[in-house]
Amino acid sequence: MPLTRLWSLGSDRRYLPYVSKPLVYVETTIPSFYSTTRSGAEALARRAWTRRWWAAAREQCVLVTSDAVLEELQDGEYPSRASALELVRDLPRLEITSAVAEIVDGYVRHRLMPADPTGDALHLAIASYHKCEFLVTWNCQHLANANKFGHIRRVNSLLGLYVPVLTTPLELLGAS
């Protein structure tokens, strides 16, 4: 079986075997909403949709994440931190290479994302560089935003990058 996509789990570096299942980058908001203890109607709906999608996705996709997600989840004190971290702790982590850092710089230069190099630009760069079919997120301001997708597609094409589908768990539930 051919190998593709370098990933790591701690200091252990490996390649994912090529599989026909879609590669899905799990961004920080997914484990956050999966584990949220907030009681507002929107938070409860997103938690239910995220949990329903997660149950199906574990069988239908290859879920991956990055150290950036784990670091974001570890920041701050909030009631669901431990369960959010536990949800993604054993997922393969795509490497953040110097090429990914250059992509982030390109996104900022092209005004695609805010200048924070540890935020949305980094997640998009990781998913694009590693050719993830999907980047799943609840961040509808900078990532899963139909109004921004054309600009993202143009910049990724200009940079010679794959363009992942930027989507929410709710949008993917229709496919499961």
C-alpha positions as CSV (number, residue, x, y, z in Angstrom):
1,M,0.0,0.0,0.0
2,P,1.5,3.4,-1.0
3,L,2.2,5.9,1.8
4,T,1.3,9.6,1.9
5,R,1.1,12.5,4.2
6,L,3.6,12.8,7.0
7,W,2.0,13.0,10.5
8,S,3.2,12.7,14.0
9,L,1.9,11.6,17.4
10,G,4.2,13.1,20.0
11,S,7.8,12.5,18.8
12,D,6.8,9.5,16.7
13,R,6.8,10.5,13.0
14,R,4.9,8.3,10.5
15,Y,3.2,8.3,7.1
16,L,-0.5,7.7,6.7
17,P,-1.2,4.9,4.3
18,Y,-3.1,5.9,1.2
19,V,-6.8,5.2,1.7
20,S,-9.8,6.0,-0.3
21,K,-11.6,7.7,2.6
22,P,-11.5,11.5,2.6
23,L,-8.9,13.1,4.8
24,V,-10.6,15.6,7.1
25,Y,-8.8,18.2,9.1
26,V,-10.5,18.8,12.5
27,E,-10.1,22.4,13.5
28,T,-10.3,23.6,17.1
29,T,-14.0,24.5,17.2
30,I,-15.0,20.9,16.6
31,P,-13.8,19.4,19.8
32,S,-14.8,22.6,21.6
33,F,-18.5,22.4,20.5
34,Y,-18.5,18.6,20.9
35,S,-17.6,19.1,24.6
36,T,-19.3,22.4,25.3
37,T,-21.1,22.8,28.6
38,R,-22.8,26.0,27.4
39,S,-26.6,25.9,27.5
40,G,-27.7,28.5,24.9
41,A,-29.8,27.2,22.0
42,E,-27.1,27.8,19.3
43,A,-24.4,26.0,21.4
44,L,-26.7,23.1,22.1
45,A,-27.6,22.7,18.5
46,R,-23.9,22.9,17.4
47,R,-23.0,20.3,20.1
48,A,-25.7,17.9,18.9
49,W,-24.7,18.3,15.2
50,T,-21.0,17.9,16.0
51,R,-21.6,14.8,18.0
52,R,-23.8,13.3,15.3
53,W,-21.3,14.1,12.6
54,W,-18.4,12.8,14.7
55,A,-20.0,9.4,15.2
56,A,-20.4,9.0,11.4
57,A,-17.1,10.6,10.4
58,R,-15.0,8.2,12.6
59,E,-16.2,5.4,10.2
60,Q,-16.4,7.3,6.9
61,C,-13.3,9.6,7.0
62,V,-9.7,9.7,8.1
63,L,-9.8,12.4,10.8
64,V,-6.6,14.4,11.4
65,T,-5.6,17.5,13.4
66,S,-2.5,19.4,14.3
67,D,-0.4,20.5,17.3
68,A,-2.0,24.0,16.7
69,V,-5.4,22.6,17.6
70,L,-4.1,20.9,20.7
71,E,-2.3,24.1,21.8
72,E,-5.4,26.2,21.3
73,L,-7.5,23.7,23.3
74,Q,-5.0,23.8,26.1
75,D,-5.1,27.5,26.4
76,G,-7.3,29.0,29.0
77,E,-9.5,27.5,31.7
78,Y,-12.9,26.3,30.7
79,P,-15.1,23.5,32.0
80,S,-14.9,21.2,28.9
81,R,-11.1,21.6,28.3
82,A,-10.2,18.0,29.4
83,S,-12.9,16.4,27.3
84,A,-12.2,18.5,24.2
85,L,-8.5,17.6,24.4
86,E,-9.3,13.9,25.0
87,L,-11.5,13.8,21.9
88,V,-8.6,14.7,19.5
89,R,-5.6,13.6,21.5
90,D,-5.1,10.3,19.5
91,L,-5.9,11.7,16.1
92,P,-2.9,11.8,13.7
93,R,-1.3,15.3,13.7
94,L,-0.3,16.8,10.4
95,E,3.1,18.4,10.6
96,I,3.6,22.2,10.7
97,T,6.6,22.5,8.4
98,S,8.5,25.6,7.2
99,A,6.4,25.4,4.0
100,V,3.3,25.7,6.1
101,A,4.7,28.8,7.7
102,E,5.5,30.3,4.3
103,I,1.8,29.6,3.2
104,V,0.6,31.4,6.3
105,D,2.8,34.4,5.4
106,G,1.3,34.3,1.9
107,Y,-2.3,34.3,3.3
108,V,-1.5,37.4,5.4
109,R,0.3,39.1,2.5
110,H,-2.8,38.5,0.3
111,R,-5.1,39.7,3.1
112,L,-6.9,36.3,3.1
113,M,-6.7,36.0,6.9
114,P,-5.9,38.1,9.9
115,A,-2.2,38.5,10.7
116,D,-2.3,36.2,13.7
117,P,0.0,33.4,12.6
118,T,-1.4,30.9,15.1
119,G,-5.0,31.2,14.1
120,D,-7.2,30.6,11.1
121,A,-4.5,31.1,8.5
122,L,-2.4,28.3,10.1
123,H,-5.3,25.8,10.1
124,L,-6.1,26.6,6.4
125,A,-2.4,26.3,5.5
126,I,-2.0,22.9,7.2
127,A,-5.1,21.5,5.6
128,S,-4.1,23.0,2.1
129,Y,-0.5,21.9,2.3
130,H,-1.4,18.3,3.4
131,K,-4.2,18.1,0.7
132,C,-7.0,17.5,3.1
133,E,-10.3,17.0,1.3
134,F,-12.2,18.9,4.0
135,L,-11.4,21.3,6.8
136,V,-14.3,21.0,9.2
137,T,-15.0,23.9,11.5
138,W,-17.6,26.0,13.2
139,N,-15.6,29.2,12.4
140,C,-18.0,30.7,9.9
141,Q,-16.3,34.1,9.9
142,H,-12.9,33.3,8.4
143,L,-13.1,29.6,7.2
144,A,-16.5,28.1,6.5
145,N,-17.7,31.2,4.8
146,A,-19.1,31.1,1.3
147,N,-18.4,34.8,0.8
148,K,-14.6,34.2,1.4
149,F,-14.3,30.9,-0.4
150,G,-13.7,32.5,-3.9
151,H,-10.8,34.6,-2.4
152,I,-9.4,31.5,-0.6
153,R,-9.6,29.5,-3.9
154,R,-7.8,32.3,-5.9
155,V,-5.0,32.6,-3.3
156,N,-4.5,28.9,-3.0
157,S,-4.4,28.6,-6.8
158,L,-1.9,31.4,-7.0
159,L,0.3,29.7,-4.4
160,G,-0.1,26.3,-6.2
161,L,-2.0,24.7,-3.3
162,Y,-4.8,22.3,-3.0
163,V,-8.2,23.9,-2.0
164,P,-10.0,21.9,0.8
165,V,-13.7,22.1,1.2
166,L,-14.3,24.4,4.2
167,T,-17.4,23.2,5.9
168,T,-19.3,22.7,9.1
169,P,-20.4,19.4,10.6
170,L,-24.0,20.3,9.8
171,E,-23.2,20.6,6.1
172,L,-21.4,17.2,6.2
173,L,-24.3,15.5,7.9
174,G,-26.2,15.5,4.6
175,A,-23.5,13.3,3.2
176,S,-23.7,10.7,6.0
